[in-house]
Amino acid sequence: MLIRLAMKLTELSPRFKRFLWRRWYQYLAGYQLRDWRFMNYGLALKEEPALRLDPTDEPNRSSIQLYHRVASAIPLAGLEVLEVGCGRGGGASYVKRYHRPRQLTGVDFSAKAIRFCQANYHVEGLSFAQGDAESLPFAEESFDAVLNVESSHCYGSMPAFLGQVQRVLRPGGHFLFADLRVAKDLPRLHAQLLASGLTILESEDLTEGVLAALRGDSERKLALIEKSVPKRLLPAFRQFAALEGSETYEAFRTRAMVYVRYVMRAG
């Protein structure tokens, strides 16, 4: 209910929705747990052979697989990449280490999240900065690719964000995007993407794979939540994490909410 309600607030007040999400994520970012590095719902991959990961990355396999699905749409090796909404930095670290862009910059509005990232990731060519997705602190045509995973549903204005993406991308650069939406809002999202000036190259419905990942990872996430948060907040965190049986999980199961991926190109 928490996520579906907050997403619906867009129709009533984008400013209030932005304020609500920012307070919530700033609160989450305050939990300084070294092993809590991903905040996405994950993805169960059908490809064979399985994605090869370092043993230290295995506990976060489903979250990493979501990043892999999004980031592997184009070769990133040697490019300059921006991740907007990097959160606790796990995805940015994975992409830098496995996909080998020359430089990867993670940006997030949460100062707490950025401090966590700067303290916990020491990878050559990986950096983090505080910034607003709707007013990115970078010059025009600064990046070859922009990555955005499970973050845009928090923004007050999707068109404003897309305008920033187009501004900071170099001609021929790519926007690699994945996020959830209330099902009946999908046409509006698609229309916003079409109106952005970027060209849609590919789209995909990831809902079934995300649902399978949620189902398979519920037990591990529940253990982490129970270890990490006060008991009075457990119900809210169960919904936020979309644990099996939660209203959020059921919304994906019934397709009241869906999860989509897009690949887009500038210029």
C-alpha positions in Angstrom: 0.0 0.0 0.0 2.9 2.4 0.9 4.4 2.3 -2.6 1.1 2.3 -4.5 -0.2 5.2 -2.5 2.9 7.3 -2.9 3.0 6.6 -6.6 -0.7 7.7 -6.9 0.2 11.0 -5.2 1.7 12.1 -8.5 -1.8 12.8 -9.8 -2.6 15.0 -6.8 0.7 16.8 -6.0 4.0 16.0 -7.6 5.7 18.3 -5.0 4.2 16.4 -2.1 5.1 13.1 -3.7 8.7 14.2 -4.1 8.8 15.4 -0.5 7.4 12.1 0.8 9.8 9.9 -1.1 12.8 12.0 -0.2 12.0 11.9 3.5 11.5 8.1 3.3 14.8 7.4 1.4 16.8 9.8 3.6 15.5 7.8 6.6 16.5 4.5 5.0 19.9 5.8 4.1 20.6 6.4 7.8 20.9 2.6 8.4 24.6 2.2 8.2 24.7 -1.6 7.5 27.6 -2.5 5.4 25.8 -5.6 3.9 22.8 -3.6 2.8 23.9 -2.2 -0.5 21.0 -2.7 -2.9 17.5 -1.3 -2.6 15.9 -2.7 -5.8 13.5 -5.7 -6.2 15.8 -7.9 -8.2 15.3 -10.0 -11.2 15.3 -13.8 -11.9 17.2 -14.4 -15.1 16.3 -17.2 -17.5 19.5 -17.0 -19.5 22.0 -19.9 -19.4 24.7 -20.2 -18.3 24.0 -18.3 -15.1 25.7 -14.9 -14.6 29.1 -15.5 -13.1 29.7 -13.5 -9.9 32.5 -13.2 -7.4 31.6 -15.1 -4.1 31.4 -11.8 -2.3 28.6 -10.6 -4.7 26.5 -13.8 -4.4 24.3 -12.7 -1.5 23.0 -9.9 -3.8 22.6 -12.0 -6.9 19.0 -11.1 -7.7 19.6 -7.3 -7.3 22.7 -7.6 -9.4 20.8 -9.5 -12.1 18.4 -6.6 -12.5 21.4 -4.2 -13.0 23.0 -6.7 -15.4 19.8 -6.9 -17.5 19.6 -3.1 -17.7 23.4 -2.3 -18.1 24.1 -5.1 -20.6 21.8 -3.5 -23.3 24.9 -1.8 -24.8 28.7 -2.3 -24.3 29.7 0.1 -21.6 33.5 -0.7 -21.6 35.5 2.5 -21.9 32.5 4.8 -21.7 31.7 7.6 -19.2 28.5 6.6 -17.4 26.2 8.3 -15.0 23.8 6.5 -12.6 21.0 8.7 -11.4 19.5 7.5 -8.1 22.5 5.4 -7.1 21.1 4.8 -3.5 23.6 2.8 -1.4 25.9 2.3 -4.4 25.8 -1.5 -4.9 24.6 -1.2 -8.5 27.2 1.4 -9.4 29.9 -0.7 -7.9 28.7 -3.8 -9.8 28.5 -2.0 -13.2 32.0 -0.4 -12.8 33.7 -3.7 -11.8 31.9 -6.1 -14.3 31.0 -3.9 -17.3 34.2 -1.8 -17.1 33.2 1.7 -18.1 36.1 4.2 -18.0 34.3 6.3 -15.4 31.1 5.8 -13.5 29.6 8.6 -11.5 26.7 7.8 -9.1 24.4 10.6 -8.1 21.7 10.6 -5.4 19.7 13.4 -3.7 20.4 11.8 -0.2 23.5 13.1 1.4 23.5 10.2 3.8 23.4 7.7 0.9 26.3 9.5 -0.8 28.4 9.5 2.4 27.7 5.7 2.7 28.9 5.2 -0.8 32.0 7.3 -0.4 33.0 5.4 2.7 32.3 1.9 1.5 33.4 1.8 -2.2 37.0 2.3 -3.3 37.0 1.3 -6.9 39.2 3.1 -9.4 37.0 5.2 -11.8 34.0 5.1 -9.5 32.8 8.3 -7.8 29.7 9.6 -6.1 28.1 13.0 -5.8 24.9 14.5 -4.3 22.5 15.9 -6.8 18.8 16.2 -7.9 17.6 14.0 -10.8 15.4 16.9 -12.0 18.4 19.3 -12.0 21.6 17.3 -12.5 24.8 19.1 -11.5 26.7 18.2 -14.7 27.5 20.1 -17.9 25.7 19.4 -21.2 26.9 16.3 -23.2 29.0 15.0 -20.3 28.1 11.2 -20.5 27.9 8.4 -23.0 25.2 6.6 -21.0 22.8 7.3 -18.2 21.6 4.5 -16.0 18.4 4.8 -14.0 17.2 1.7 -12.0 14.0 1.7 -9.8 14.3 5.4 -8.9 12.1 7.5 -11.2 8.8 6.6 -9.5 10.0 8.9 -6.7 10.5 12.0 -8.9 8.1 14.9 -8.9 8.4 15.4 -12.7 9.3 12.6 -15.1 9.5 15.1 -18.0 11.9 17.3 -16.0 14.1 14.3 -15.4 14.0 13.2 -19.0 15.0 16.7 -20.0 18.1 16.4 -17.8 19.0 13.0 -19.3 18.8 14.4 -22.8 20.9 17.4 -21.7 23.8 15.5 -20.2 23.9 12.7 -22.8 26.3 13.1 -25.7 24.9 12.7 -29.3 24.4 8.9 -29.8 24.5 8.3 -26.1 22.1 5.9 -24.4 19.5 6.0 -21.6 19.2 2.7 -19.8 16.0 2.7 -17.7 14.0 0.3 -15.6 11.3 1.0 -13.0 7.8 0.1 -11.7 4.5 1.8 -12.4 0.9 1.3 -11.5 -0.4 -0.6 -14.6 -2.8 2.0 -15.7 -0.1 4.7 -15.7 2.1 2.8 -18.2 0.6 4.7 -21.2 1.5 8.0 -19.6 5.1 6.8 -19.0 5.4 5.6 -22.6 4.1 8.9 -23.8 6.6 10.8 -21.6 9.4 8.8 -23.0 8.3 9.4 -26.6 8.0 13.1 -25.9 11.5 13.3 -24.4 13.3 13.7 -27.7 15.1 10.4 -27.1 14.5 7.5 -29.5 13.1 4.3 -28.0 15.2 1.3 -29.2 13.9 -1.4 -27.0 11.3 -2.1 -24.3 10.6 -5.1 -22.1 8.1 -6.1 -19.4 10.2 -7.5 -16.5 7.3 -8.1 -14.1 7.4 -11.9 -14.1 11.2 -11.9 -13.5 10.9 -9.3 -10.8 8.1 -11.3 -9.1 10.2 -14.5 -9.2 13.1 -12.7 -7.6 10.9 -11.3 -4.9 9.6 -14.7 -4.1 13.0 -16.3 -4.1 14.7 -13.6 -2.0 11.9 -12.9 0.6 13.5 -15.0 3.4 16.9 -13.4 3.1 15.4 -9.9 3.0 13.1 -10.6 6.0 16.1 -11.7 8.1 18.0 -8.6 7.2 15.0 -6.4 8.0 14.3 -8.1 11.3 18.0 -7.6 12.3 18.1 -4.0 11.1 15.0 -2.1 12.0 12.8 -1.5 15.1 9.9 -3.8 15.6 7.4 -1.0 15.2 8.6 -0.4 11.7 8.6 -4.0 10.5 5.2 -3.8 8.7 6.3 -0.8 6.7 9.6 -2.3 5.8 7.9 -5.6 4.7 5.7 -3.6 2.4 8.6 -1.5 1.1 10.7 -4.7 0.4 7.7 -6.3 -1.3 8.2 -9.5 0.7 6.1 -12.5 -0.4 2.5 -12.0 0.8 2.8 -8.3 1.2 0.4 -5.9 -0.6 3.2 -4.7 -2.8 4.1 -8.3 -3.8 0.4 -9.0 -4.5 0.2 -5.9 -6.7 2.9 -7.4 -8.9 1.3 -10.8 -8.9 -2.0 -9.5 -10.1 -0.3 -7.0 -12.4 -1.9 -4.0 -10.7 1.8 -2.9 -10.8 4.2 -3.7 -13.5 8.0 -3.4 -14.0 9.4 -2.2 -17.4 12.7 -1.7 -19.0 13.6 0.7 -21.9 16.7 1.4 -24.0 16.8 4.9 -25.6 19.3 6.9 -27.7 20.0 10.6 -27.8 20.4 12.5 -31.0 
